[in-house]
Amino acid sequence: MDQYVQLAKNTIDHYIREGRIYQPSAEELTEEMNTARAGAFVSIHEHGELRGCIGTIEPVRKNLAEEIISNAISASTRDPRFEPVSEEELDQLEINVDVLTAPQPISSEAELDVKRYGVIVEKGYRRGLLLPDLEGVDSVEYQVYIAKRKAGIGENEQGVRLYRFEVIRHV
């Protein structure tokens, strides 16, 4: 199993079973996890269906390992769309970790590609994000529509800023 996914899985298992934050050993972490800072999303699926997904657009922790640990706990217990993961579900979960590049401002949807880039839409304090290469999201228009909906931005609102980013997906 990929080390990033293993860290997220160990974190979720430990937190659900013991109610404590997982403290990985030095051997479990790559150099990047210890030194790099980046936004990261942890996505949880159960039987092919989304079960939780929480992340950070830009880094808020001291390193990538802490970012993954925090977001794994949040994805499994604090995603408002779902009940917290139960101990009985732990063996059924599929976990992905997406590490984000820094968002780049773009001038139009023409600079997006749903397979390569995720999108961030922003208007005032409202901000929505959609990861790249998601099942069922086959057009840039649909990708932006979903991100706007998540942000509470109307389809035809003017003055929406767009950003794109890439991810390194760990499965």
N, C-alpha and C positions, 0 to 999 in steps of 0.2 A: 504494500500500500504506500502511496505517495506520502512523504513526511509531513506535508502541509495538511493533508486530509487526516493522517494519523493523529496529528496534534489536535485538530478540531474534534475528531471522534473521541479521543481520550478525555478531552475537556468536557464534552457533553456527557459521556458515561459517568465521569467522576462527579460532575455537578448534580446530575439527576439522582445518582445512587447515594451520594454522601453529603450533598448540599454545600460542598466546599469548592473553591476555585482550584483547578488543577495546577500543580507546580511541576513542569517538565524538568527532566534531568538535562544536563548540558549535552549529553550524547544524542538526545532526541531532536535537537535543534540544528538546523543548518547555519552556516555563517550568515547568510542573508536574513534568516529569521532573527538573529541576534543583533544585526547591525543596521539593516535597511528599515526605512520608514515608508509606508505606503498605505493607501486605503485598501480595504479587503472586505469581501462579502463571503459569508458562509451560508450556503443553501442546503436545505435538508429536504429530501424526498422520501416518501414511504409508499411502496407499491406503485412507483412511477408518478405519484401525485405530490405537488408541492406541500411541504409540511412546516416550513419556516424558512425565512430568508431575511437576514439583517446584515448590514454592513456600514462601512464608513467610506465616503467619497474621497476624503483626504485623511492622512494619518492624524490620529488624536492620542495615540499611545507612544511610549518611548521606542518601541521596535515592532517589527512585523509579528513576532511571536505573541506579544501582548495584544496586538490588534486582533489576531485570529482567536485567541482565548476569549477575549471580551465579546466578540461578535458571535462566537459559537454558543456561548451562554445565552446571549440575547436571542439568537435565532431559535434556540430550543425552548426558551421559557418566556420571551417577551414580545414575540411577533403578535401584534394585536389581531391578526386575522385568524389565529389558531389558539387552541388550548395548549398549555405547556406539554412538552413531550413527557410521557410516562415511562417508568422503568420497564414496563412490559413491551414497549415499542423499540427499545434500544437496539435489539438485534435485527430489526427490520429496516433500519435507516440507511439511506444512501446519502453521502455527504460530499459536497464540492466546495472548494475554496477558490475564489477568484481574487487575484492580486491586481489592483488597478494601477495603470500609469497615471501620471498627472493629467488632469483635464485640460484640453486645449480649446480655446474659444474658436468657433467657426462662424462663417457669415451666412451659410444656408444649408438646407437639408441635402443639397447636392454633394456636400463634403462627407456624407455619412455612407456607411455600408453596413447593413444589419448583421452580417456575418463577422465583420472585422471590428466594428466600433460599437461601444455602448454610447448612450446619449444622456446628457443632463439638460433639462429645460429649467429656465429660471426667469421669474418675474417678481421683482420686489423680494419679499422674504419667502416666497413660495418656490420650492425646488423639488423636482422629480427626476428620478434616474431609472434607466432600464439597461440591464446588462446586454452584451452582444450575444448573438448566436443562440437565441432561445427558441425552443420548439413552438411553432405556431406564429412566430413573428417573422413574416416573409417580405415585408416592405418597410422602407424608411418611413413612409407616411404612418403606418400602423405603429411602428416603434415610437415615433414622436407623439402620436395620439395617446398611447398608453402612459408614457412619461408625463405628459400634460395632465392626464386624468389623475395620476398619482399625486401630482402637485396641487391639484385643485385649480388648474389653469384652463379656462374655456378654450374650445377648439379654435375659435376665431379671434382670440385676444391678440392685440398687437403688442409689439415691444418685448417679445419673448426672446431671451438670449439662449443660444445653443452652445453646447460644449460636447466634445467627443473625447473618448478615452479607449484604450485597449486594455485587455486583461490577459493575464497568464492564468489559465484554468487548470486547476489541480483536481483530478478525479481519482 
